[in-house]
Amino acid sequence: MVKYGLDYTRCRWILPLLLGIGVIFGIIALAGRGWLESQTLPYVQQASLWQSCRRSDQGGEWSCESLMDYAWGRAAAATYLVGFLLLVICFALAIIAFAIDTLRFNFIRGIGGLLFVAAVFSIMGLVIYPVKFSSEIPMTGINMFSWAYGFGWTTAIMEICLGFFFCCLPNYEDQILGNVKPTYFYSSP
């Protein structure tokens, strides 16, 4: 990407595209019911960021309770939701930043800083949830934190990595804009 510059058509939108993928992963984590699931038979436990459901060993109907009745449930949901909203704001700002012909590199560095703040909030929610869930909600059998929880961690890791890319991109401003003269390693015979 640095070799060809951000004006190179295929490379210009890679970072906003990756932010968009992070937003999709965040939506999956927020809406998914697979934050915690039973690992072995009988499958009696299932939880999302918003509620915990269980049923008897013989099967039957799921009985669900809201995690918003717990202070830690509200804290986990709020911090992860704040991190997600900051990610959406960064996505919108990245679309604006890369759509403008003249790149504002300080603006891009600000997006990187905001991504680090989003990662902090997301990680706070992702740490509060399993610690308090496993200590305050009675669980039966062997349970695992599952696919939707994994999408949450993937979103947080993407926020950190993209934060580094957005913060380091202005260091290569001259190469991106083509202001560096090429160096030729040719000696005459």
Secondary structure, 3 states (H helix, E strand, C coil): CCCCCCCCCCCCCHHHHHHHHHHHHHHHHHHCCCCEEECCCCCCEEECCCEEEEEECCEEEEEEEEHHHCHHHHHHHHHHHHHHHHHHHHHHHHHHHHHCCCCCHHHHHHHHHHHHHHHHHHHHHHHHHHHHHHHHCCCCCCEEECHHHHHHHHHHHHHHHHHHHHHHHHHHHHHHHCCCCCCCCCCCC
